[in-house]
Amino acid sequence: MALTLTPLINIPLIQSGDSLAGIVLASLSKTEIEIQDDDILIFAQKVISKAEGRLVNLAAVTPSPPALELAQATEKDPRLVELILQESKEIVRVRPGAIIVEHNLGFICANAGIDHSNVAGAGKQNEEYVLLLPQDPDASAKQLREFIFQRTGKRIGVMIIDSHGRAWRNGTVGMCIGLSGLPALIDERGWKDLFDYTLKITVVGVADELAAAASLMMGQAAEGTPIVHVRGFPYPLTEGSLAELIRPKHQDMFR
Amino acid sequence: MALTLTPLINIPLIQSGDSLAGIVLASLSKTEIEIQDDDILIFAQKVISKAEGRLVNLAAVTPSPPALELAQATEKDPRLVELILQESKEIVRVRPGAIIVEHNLGFICANAGIDHSNVAGAGKQNEEYVLLLPQDPDASAKQLREFIFQRTGKRIGVMIIDSHGRAWRNGTVGMCIGLSGLPALIDERGWKDLFDYTLKITVVGVADELAAAASLMMGQAAEGTPIVHVRGFPYPLTEGSLAELIRPKHQDMFR
C-alpha cells in the first residue's frame, strides 16, 4: 500500500470566521478525491490561525519593559517581542535575530511561532500585522474532524502543522502542533524484529513524520497550498494528542 | 501533482556484497512501477550498511580505557562503547543508557547510529553483532544512482536515511544521512509570498522532510520494508549533499 499526499487546489485566501471544513469539502468536490474512512487532512497552521482570528495589529501592542529589553538584545521589533513573551512559558535561548522559547502550547520553537509572512491586514500596511498560533490546535483539529464526519459520515484524522527550525541541522521541517483522530507516537517497544530480537527503545514520532511529508507538499511562498489530503497512513487511526510529542523538560538533555 | 511513496516488496535479507541496485530493479520488475526520470529511491541505512559489510562482531572488539570508563557511566557494553567512540568526533551528552555524539559523518545522533536490531551474524549468537553506519553515505547514494542510470537510462535521486531521536520532542523520525541527485535544502530567502512580502529566513530541509515520509512507510520491526520508491517530489532534482544539512557547531545554540 502506498502513501499518497495531494495538495488541495482552489483554496481561497482565508479570513477570520471562515469555515475551513466547508472550504475543504468544496475543494475536494472539484478533484477526483472522494473522502474515505482513514484519510487524513493536514492543515498549515496559518490557515487555522486566520480562520480563528489570530491576526494581531502590531500598532495596537504596547511593549512591556522586559519586552523592550529583550528587543534591544535581539534587534527585533519590541511589539513583536511583547507578543512572543505573552505566547511563551519560558525563554530557552536568545541571540541577535533569534528568540527560542517554550511556547504556551509546550513545544520549543523560534519567535513563539509568530508569523509575518502571507498575512494581510485590513489596510495597506500589511507588514504591521502578525499571526499568532491557534490557541488550542488539538481542539481545532477535533472540531474540523467532527464537522467532516457530520457532513460526509467518514472517520478521518486531522492534523495541524507548522515549520520549525531544529537543533543541529539546517533547514526547517514540518512538525505537528495539533491533531485529532490519528496517533502522535507509535510505541514499538517489545516488538520483535526479523530475527526475534526484541526492539528496545523505538518510539516513532509518526505524526511528525507525516507532518514533514505534508509540509514538503505545501510549499512556502506564492504557490503555497495550505491543505494536503493523505491516503495510506500505515497505522490504525487511534486518538493522539500534541502532548505526547513533547518531551518533559526534566527528561530533555538539550534545554 | 501528488507525492506517492511506495514501499518495495520482496526485498530479501541483505548480505555483505549484495548489489542493492540489482535487488531494487528486480523488486520493481514485480510491481506496476516503471522507473522514470525524477523518481527517488530511499534506502534504510541498515541495508546499505549490510551490503557494504559494516557488521562488526562485538567479541572481536577490545575496549580502550576511555571506553571502559564511559561504559560504566552509561551502563552500556564496553565493546559497543568502544565502537561508538571510534565512530564519533565528539561526545555531546552522556546519561545512563544514552551517549549522544557528533558522528564522524558530522551529524548529532545517539550511540553513533550503531544498531543492534535486525542484524544477524554468522553464528547463533546474533546479539553479538552490531551494524555501523555506512562510511560515506553520499558516495553510496551516488553509486546506486549511477548504477540505476546505467541499467535504465533514468535520472533519479537516491537518499539514505536513518531514524534519529530529537531534542525537545518524543519519538524518532527518519532523517537524511546521505543523498545524491536531489537537493538537501531549498533556499526560499528572497521569494515573494502571496502579498509580495519578501520571505526572510526560510530555508527548508526538504531532504529531511522526505526522509521522514519514507521512514513512515518503512516500519521498524518484522514487517519492515527498507526501500521506498518516491514519485512527485515537488522540486527539481538538483545535486545535494549531507554536509548542507549539518549546522556548524559555532552556529548551533544547542550543543
Contacts between the chains, C-beta under 8 A, distances in Angstrom:
chain1	res1	chain2	res2	distance
A	2	B	4	5.3
A	2	B	5	6.2
A	2	B	6	4.2
A	2	B	7	7.9
A	2	B	217	8.0
A	3	B	4	7.2
A	3	B	5	4.5
A	3	B	6	8.0
A	3	B	213	7.0
A	3	B	216	6.8
A	3	B	217	5.5
A	4	B	2	5.3
A	4	B	3	7.2
A	4	B	4	5.0
A	4	B	5	7.9
A	5	B	2	6.2
A	5	B	3	4.5
A	5	B	4	7.9
A	5	B	213	7.7
A	6	B	2	4.2
A	6	B	3	7.9
A	7	B	2	7.9
A	13	B	194	7.2
A	93	B	253	4.5
A	93	B	254	7.5
A	95	B	253	6.6
A	98	B	253	7.6
A	100	B	253	6.7
A	107	B	168	6.8
A	107	B	169	7.0
A	108	B	167	7.5
A	108	B	168	4.3
A	116	B	197	7.1
A	116	B	200	7.5
A	117	B	193	4.7
A	117	B	197	5.6
A	117	B	199	5.3
A	117	B	200	7.6
A	118	B	193	4.6
A	118	B	194	5.2
A	118	B	195	6.6
A	118	B	197	7.3
A	119	B	195	7.5
A	119	B	197	7.8
A	120	B	194	7.9
A	120	B	195	5.2
A	126	B	195	5.4
A	126	B	197	6.3
A	127	B	197	6.5
A	163	B	202	7.4
A	163	B	204	7.2
A	166	B	166	7.0
A	166	B	167	7.4
A	166	B	205	7.6
A	167	B	108	7.5
A	167	B	166	7.4
A	167	B	167	4.1
A	167	B	168	7.5
A	167	B	252	6.9
A	167	B	253	7.6
A	167	B	254	3.7
A	168	B	107	6.8
A	168	B	108	4.3
A	168	B	167	7.5
A	168	B	246	7.5
A	168	B	247	5.7
A	168	B	252	6.1
A	168	B	254	6.7
A	168	B	255	7.5
A	169	B	107	7.0
A	169	B	175	7.4
A	169	B	205	6.5
A	169	B	208	6.7
A	169	B	245	5.2
A	169	B	246	6.5
A	169	B	247	5.9
A	170	B	185	6.1
A	170	B	203	6.4
A	170	B	205	6.6
A	170	B	244	6.5
A	170	B	245	5.6
A	170	B	246	6.9
A	170	B	247	5.2
A	171	B	184	7.5
A	171	B	185	4.8
A	171	B	203	5.3
A	171	B	204	5.6
A	171	B	205	2.5
A	171	B	206	7.3
A	171	B	207	8.0
A	171	B	208	6.4
A	171	B	245	6.5
A	172	B	202	6.5
A	172	B	203	6.9
A	172	B	204	5.6
A	172	B	205	6.3
A	173	B	204	7.6
A	173	B	205	4.9
A	173	B	208	5.3
A	173	B	209	5.2
A	173	B	212	7.0
A	174	B	209	6.3
A	175	B	169	7.4
A	184	B	171	7.5
A	185	B	170	6.1
A	185	B	171	4.8
A	188	B	220	5.1
A	188	B	221	5.8
A	191	B	220	7.2
A	191	B	221	4.0
A	191	B	222	7.1
A	192	B	221	6.5
A	192	B	222	5.9
A	193	B	117	4.7
A	193	B	118	4.6
A	193	B	220	7.8
A	193	B	221	5.2
A	193	B	222	6.1
A	193	B	224	7.6
A	194	B	13	7.2
A	194	B	118	5.2
A	194	B	120	7.9
A	194	B	221	7.9
A	194	B	222	5.8
A	194	B	224	7.1
A	195	B	118	6.6
A	195	B	119	7.4
A	195	B	120	5.2
A	195	B	126	5.5
A	197	B	116	7.0
A	197	B	117	5.5
A	197	B	118	7.3
A	197	B	119	7.7
A	197	B	126	6.4
A	197	B	127	6.5
A	199	B	117	5.3
A	199	B	220	6.6
A	199	B	221	5.9
A	200	B	116	7.5
A	200	B	117	7.6
A	202	B	163	7.4
A	202	B	172	6.5
A	202	B	220	5.2
A	202	B	221	7.9
A	203	B	170	6.4
A	203	B	171	5.3
A	203	B	172	6.9
A	204	B	163	7.2
A	204	B	171	5.6
A	204	B	172	5.6
A	204	B	173	7.5
A	204	B	215	7.8
A	204	B	220	6.4
A	205	B	166	7.6
A	205	B	169	6.5
A	205	B	170	6.6
A	205	B	171	2.5
A	205	B	172	6.2
A	205	B	173	4.9
A	206	B	171	7.3
A	206	B	216	6.0
A	207	B	171	8.0
A	208	B	169	6.7
A	208	B	171	6.4
A	208	B	173	5.3
A	208	B	212	6.8
A	209	B	173	5.2
A	209	B	174	6.2
A	209	B	212	4.1
A	209	B	213	6.5
A	209	B	215	5.6
A	209	B	216	4.2
A	210	B	212	7.9
A	210	B	213	7.5
A	210	B	216	6.1
A	211	B	212	7.9
A	212	B	173	7.0
A	212	B	208	6.8
A	212	B	209	4.1
A	212	B	210	7.9
A	212	B	211	7.9
A	212	B	212	3.6
A	212	B	213	6.3
A	213	B	3	7.0
A	213	B	5	7.7
A	213	B	209	6.5
A	213	B	210	7.5
A	213	B	212	6.3
A	213	B	213	3.4
A	213	B	216	7.0
A	215	B	204	7.8
A	215	B	209	5.6
A	216	B	3	6.8
A	216	B	206	6.0
A	216	B	209	4.2
A	216	B	210	6.1
A	216	B	213	7.0
A	216	B	233	7.8
A	216	B	234	6.6
A	217	B	2	7.9
A	217	B	3	5.4
A	217	B	234	6.2
A	219	B	234	7.1
A	220	B	188	5.1
A	220	B	191	7.2
A	220	B	193	7.8
A	220	B	199	6.5
A	220	B	202	5.2
A	220	B	204	6.4
A	221	B	188	5.8
A	221	B	191	4.0
A	221	B	192	6.5
A	221	B	193	5.2
A	221	B	194	7.9
A	221	B	199	5.9
A	221	B	202	8.0
A	222	B	191	7.1
A	222	B	192	5.9
A	222	B	193	6.2
A	222	B	194	5.8
A	224	B	193	7.6
A	224	B	194	7.1
A	233	B	216	7.8
A	234	B	216	6.6
A	234	B	217	6.2
A	234	B	219	7.0
A	244	B	170	6.5
A	245	B	169	5.2
A	245	B	170	5.6
A	245	B	171	6.5
A	246	B	168	7.5
A	246	B	169	6.5
A	246	B	170	6.9
A	247	B	168	5.7
A	247	B	169	5.8
A	247	B	170	5.2
A	252	B	167	6.9
A	252	B	168	6.1
A	253	B	93	4.5
A	253	B	95	6.5
A	253	B	98	7.6
A	253	B	100	6.7
A	253	B	167	7.6
A	254	B	93	7.4
A	254	B	167	3.7
A	254	B	168	6.7
A	254	B	254	4.9
A	255	B	168	7.4
